[in-house]
C-alpha cells in the first residue's frame, strides 16, 4: 500500500475478535490506535460476523475495555441479516432461528418472531447453545425447501481459550451433509453488502475506506469485493490453514494494529501529492 493510498483513508472498518482483542483480552496497541484515529478525524466502525451476541452486548464489552462508541459504529452480521430480510423478504415475520437467545431477542426487537410451526425463512447463526434437537429441527425445515439464510460463513470463532469454537459455517456444513442443501444466502463478511452501507452512510468512495482484519477468507476478501483498501493482521490460529486456496492479496500485511499505526502516522506526516513540491 502506497503512502498516497494511506493518505486517502477517511474511514477505517475493523474486525473485532482477533484484530482489536482476542476473547476477553484487549491488545495493547488498540487504544493508542483509536486515539490516533480520533485525533486525525478519521472515522471508524467495528464489524463482526459473530451473531451469537447482540449489538448492545458488543457495545458493553467495548465500554468495559475503555472503548466508547455509538451504536451506529457497530455493524454485526445479525443487523446485516435484519437489513436483508426487510429489503428482500418483504412481509416476512416468522423465522426458524438457530441461534442464541441474544440473536433471537435482537430479531424480535426488529419485528421478527421465532416460529416452529409455520416459519417463512430459516436463519442459521453462531449458536453457542446448540442442541442436537434444535439442529435436527433446523434440518427438517431446510429439507422442506424454505428459504435458508446463514448470518455468516466463519467455520470457527477466534478464542484465547484452549478450545475450538465451532461457528456458523461449520454448522451449515453439517446441515448440508444432512439435507443436501447449502444456504441460499450467506451474509456477513465477505459479502460486500457488509461494507457498502458504511461507505454510503459517510458519503465516501470505496477506496477511502480501509478494512482491517485477521482473516483472508472474510475480512480481506470483503475489502476486495467491495473495492476498499485492505490490511491483514496476523492470526496465529488460522494463518496458513484457512484461505490458502484464495487468490486474494491484502494491500498491506502487518503483525498488529501497532505496526499499522506507525505506517499510517508516517504517511500522514509526509507531503501529500497535492502539496508535494509546492512553495513554502
C-alpha positions as CSV (number, residue, x, y, z in Angstrom):
1,X,0.0,0.0,0.0
2,X,1.5,3.3,-1.0
3,X,1.7,6.5,1.0
4,X,-0.8,8.1,-1.4
5,X,-3.3,5.3,-0.7
6,X,-2.9,5.7,3.1
7,X,-3.4,9.4,2.8
8,X,-6.7,8.9,1.1
9,X,-8.2,6.9,4.1
10,X,-11.2,8.7,5.6
11,X,-12.8,5.8,7.4
12,X,-11.5,2.6,9.0
13,X,-13.6,-0.5,9.3
14,X,-12.3,-3.0,11.8
15,X,-12.9,-6.7,12.6
16,X,-13.0,-7.1,16.3
17,X,-12.1,-10.6,17.7
18,X,-8.6,-11.3,16.5
19,X,-8.0,-7.7,15.4
20,X,-8.6,-5.4,18.4
21,X,-8.9,-8.1,21.0
22,X,-8.9,-11.9,21.4
23,X,-11.6,-13.3,23.6
24,X,-11.5,-11.2,26.7
25,X,-8.0,-9.8,26.1
26,X,-7.7,-6.3,24.6
27,X,-4.5,-5.9,22.6
28,X,-2.1,-3.3,24.0
29,X,-2.0,-1.3,20.7
30,X,-5.8,-0.9,20.3
31,X,-6.4,2.1,22.5
32,X,-3.5,4.2,21.1
33,X,-4.6,3.3,17.6
34,X,-8.2,4.5,18.2
35,X,-6.9,7.7,19.9
36,X,-4.8,8.3,16.8
37,X,-7.8,7.9,14.5
38,X,-9.9,10.3,16.6
39,X,-7.1,12.9,16.7
40,X,-6.8,12.7,12.9
41,X,-10.6,12.9,12.4
42,X,-10.6,9.5,10.7
43,X,-13.9,7.8,11.4
44,X,-14.2,4.1,12.3
45,X,-16.7,1.4,12.5
46,X,-16.5,-2.1,14.1
47,X,-17.6,-5.0,12.1
48,X,-18.2,-8.5,13.3
49,X,-19.5,-11.7,11.8
50,X,-20.2,-13.1,15.3
51,X,-24.0,-13.3,15.5
52,X,-24.1,-15.0,18.9
53,X,-24.3,-11.7,20.8
54,X,-26.4,-8.6,20.3
55,X,-25.0,-5.2,19.3
56,X,-25.6,-3.9,22.8
57,X,-23.5,-6.8,24.2
58,X,-20.7,-5.7,22.0
59,X,-21.1,-2.1,22.9
60,X,-21.0,-3.0,26.6
61,X,-17.9,-5.2,26.1
62,X,-16.1,-2.4,24.3
63,X,-17.1,0.0,27.0
64,X,-15.7,-2.3,29.6
65,X,-12.4,-2.3,27.7
66,X,-12.3,1.5,27.7
67,X,-13.7,1.9,24.1
68,X,-16.9,4.1,24.0
69,X,-18.6,4.1,20.6
70,X,-22.1,4.9,19.3
71,X,-24.5,2.2,18.2
72,X,-24.1,3.2,14.5
73,X,-20.3,2.4,14.9
74,X,-21.1,-1.3,15.4
75,X,-22.4,-3.4,12.5
76,X,-22.9,-7.1,13.1
77,X,-23.9,-10.0,10.8
78,X,-27.2,-10.0,12.7
79,X,-28.0,-6.5,11.6
80,X,-26.9,-7.3,8.1
81,X,-29.4,-10.2,8.2
82,X,-32.2,-7.9,9.5
83,X,-31.5,-5.4,6.7
84,X,-31.6,-8.1,4.1
85,X,-34.8,-9.7,5.5
86,X,-36.5,-6.3,5.4
87,X,-35.4,-5.5,1.9
88,X,-35.5,-8.8,0.1
89,X,-38.3,-10.7,2.0
90,X,-40.9,-8.0,2.4
91,X,-43.7,-9.0,4.8
92,X,-41.8,-11.9,6.3
93,X,-42.0,-12.1,10.0
94,X,-41.9,-15.8,11.0
95,X,-38.4,-17.3,11.2
96,X,-37.0,-20.6,12.3
97,X,-33.9,-19.3,14.1
98,X,-31.0,-21.5,15.0
99,X,-29.1,-19.1,17.3
100,X,-28.5,-17.8,20.8
101,X,-31.1,-16.1,22.9
102,X,-29.3,-12.8,22.1
103,X,-29.8,-13.4,18.4
104,X,-33.5,-14.3,18.9
105,X,-34.0,-11.2,21.1
106,X,-32.4,-8.8,18.6
107,X,-34.5,-10.3,15.8
108,X,-37.7,-10.0,18.0
109,X,-36.9,-6.3,18.6
110,X,-36.6,-5.8,14.9
111,X,-40.1,-7.3,14.4
112,X,-39.3,-11.0,13.6
113,X,-40.6,-13.9,15.7
114,X,-39.2,-17.5,16.1
115,X,-41.8,-19.9,14.7
116,X,-41.5,-23.7,14.8
117,X,-45.0,-24.3,13.3
118,X,-45.1,-22.3,10.1
119,X,-41.8,-20.4,9.5
120,X,-41.3,-18.5,6.3
121,X,-37.4,-18.4,6.4
122,X,-34.7,-20.4,8.1
123,X,-31.9,-18.3,9.7
124,X,-28.8,-20.1,11.0
125,X,-26.4,-18.1,13.1
126,X,-23.5,-18.8,15.5
127,X,-25.3,-20.8,18.2
128,X,-23.2,-21.3,21.3
129,X,-26.2,-23.0,23.0
130,X,-26.7,-25.5,20.2
131,X,-28.6,-28.7,21.0
132,X,-29.0,-31.8,18.9
133,X,-32.8,-31.5,18.9
134,X,-32.7,-27.9,17.5
135,X,-30.1,-28.9,14.9
136,X,-32.4,-31.7,13.7
137,X,-35.4,-29.4,13.6
138,X,-33.4,-26.9,11.6
139,X,-32.5,-29.6,9.1
140,X,-36.2,-30.6,8.9
141,X,-37.2,-27.1,7.8
142,X,-34.3,-26.7,5.4
143,X,-35.2,-30.1,3.8
144,X,-38.8,-28.8,3.4
145,X,-37.4,-26.2,1.0
146,X,-37.8,-23.0,3.0
147,X,-35.6,-20.0,2.1
148,X,-32.4,-20.6,4.0
149,X,-30.0,-17.8,5.2
150,X,-26.7,-18.1,7.1
151,X,-25.7,-15.0,9.0
152,X,-22.0,-15.5,8.1
153,X,-19.6,-18.1,6.7
154,X,-17.0,-18.5,9.5
155,X,-16.2,-22.1,10.4
156,X,-14.6,-21.3,13.7
157,X,-14.6,-18.3,16.1
158,X,-11.2,-16.9,17.4
159,X,-10.6,-17.5,21.1
160,X,-7.9,-17.2,23.7
161,X,-9.2,-20.3,25.4
162,X,-7.9,-23.9,25.0
163,X,-10.7,-25.0,22.7
164,X,-12.1,-24.7,19.2
165,X,-15.3,-22.7,18.9
166,X,-17.4,-24.3,16.1
167,X,-19.0,-21.4,14.2
168,X,-21.9,-20.9,11.8
169,X,-20.1,-22.1,8.7
170,X,-19.3,-25.4,10.2
171,X,-22.8,-25.9,11.4
172,X,-24.1,-25.1,7.9
173,X,-21.7,-27.8,6.5
174,X,-23.2,-30.3,8.9
175,X,-26.7,-29.3,7.8
176,X,-25.6,-29.5,4.1
177,X,-24.5,-33.1,4.7
178,X,-27.9,-34.0,6.2
179,X,-30.1,-32.1,3.8
180,X,-28.1,-31.8,0.6
181,X,-28.7,-28.0,0.7
182,X,-26.3,-25.2,1.3
183,X,-27.7,-21.8,2.4
184,X,-29.4,-19.7,-0.3
185,X,-27.8,-16.6,1.1
186,X,-24.6,-16.3,3.1
187,X,-24.4,-12.9,4.7
188,X,-21.8,-11.1,6.7
189,X,-18.2,-10.9,5.6
190,X,-17.0,-11.4,2.7
191,X,-20.4,-10.3,1.2
192,X,-19.7,-6.7,0.1
193,X,-23.1,-5.7,1.4
194,X,-21.5,-5.6,4.8
195,X,-19.2,-2.8,3.8
196,X,-21.0,-0.8,1.2
197,X,-23.7,0.6,3.6
198,X,-20.9,2.1,5.8
199,X,-19.3,3.9,2.9
200,X,-22.6,5.2,1.7
201,X,-23.6,6.4,5.1
202,X,-20.5,8.5,5.3
203,X,-20.6,9.7,1.7
204,X,-17.3,8.0,0.8
205,X,-15.8,6.3,-2.2
206,X,-14.8,2.7,-1.5
207,X,-11.1,3.5,-1.9
208,X,-11.4,6.0,1.0
209,X,-12.3,3.1,3.3
210,X,-9.7,0.7,4.9
211,X,-10.9,-2.7,6.0
212,X,-8.7,-4.3,8.7
213,X,-9.0,-7.9,9.8
214,X,-7.2,-11.2,10.6
215,X,-8.8,-13.5,8.0
216,X,-8.2,-13.7,4.3
217,X,-11.4,-15.6,3.6
218,X,-13.7,-13.0,5.3
219,X,-12.1,-9.6,6.1
220,X,-9.7,-9.3,3.2
221,X,-12.0,-10.9,0.6
222,X,-14.7,-8.5,1.8
223,X,-12.5,-5.5,1.0
224,X,-11.5,-6.9,-2.4
225,X,-15.2,-7.5,-3.4
226,X,-16.3,-4.1,-2.1
227,X,-13.4,-2.2,-3.7
228,X,-11.9,-1.0,-0.4
229,X,-8.4,-1.0,0.8
230,X,-7.3,-3.9,3.0
231,X,-4.9,-4.6,5.8
232,X,-4.3,-8.1,7.1
233,X,-3.2,-8.5,10.8
234,X,-1.6,-11.8,12.0
235,X,-3.8,-14.7,13.1
236,X,-1.6,-17.4,14.7
237,X,-4.6,-19.8,15.0
238,X,-5.6,-19.7,11.3
239,X,-2.8,-18.3,9.1
240,X,-1.6,-20.9,6.7
241,X,-4.7,-23.1,7.4
242,X,-7.8,-21.2,6.1
243,X,-8.0,-19.1,2.9
244,X,-4.8,-20.5,1.4
245,X,-6.8,-21.5,-1.8
246,X,-7.9,-17.9,-2.4
247,X,-6.3,-15.7,-5.0
248,X,-6.5,-12.7,-2.6
249,X,-3.7,-10.4,-1.7
250,X,-4.1,-7.7,1.0
251,X,-2.9,-4.2,0.2
252,X,-0.9,-4.3,3.4
253,X,0.2,-7.0,5.8
254,X,1.2,-6.2,9.4
255,X,1.7,-8.1,12.6
256,X,-0.8,-6.0,14.6
257,X,-2.5,-2.6,14.7
258,X,0.6,-1.0,16.3
259,X,2.5,-1.6,13.1
260,X,-0.3,-0.1,11.0
261,X,-0.5,2.9,13.4
262,X,3.2,3.6,12.7
263,X,2.8,3.2,8.9
264,X,-0.3,5.5,8.7
265,X,1.3,8.1,11.0
266,X,4.4,8.2,8.8
267,X,2.2,8.5,5.6
268,X,0.2,11.3,7.0
269,X,3.3,13.2,8.1
270,X,4.7,13.1,4.6
271,X,3.7,15.7,2.0
272,X,0.5,14.8,0.1
273,X,0.7,14.6,-3.8
274,X,-1.3,17.9,-3.9
275,X,1.3,19.8,-1.8
276,X,4.5,18.0,-2.6
277,X,7.0,20.4,-4.1
278,X,4.8,23.5,-3.5
279,X,6.5,26.7,-2.5
280,X,6.7,27.3,1.3
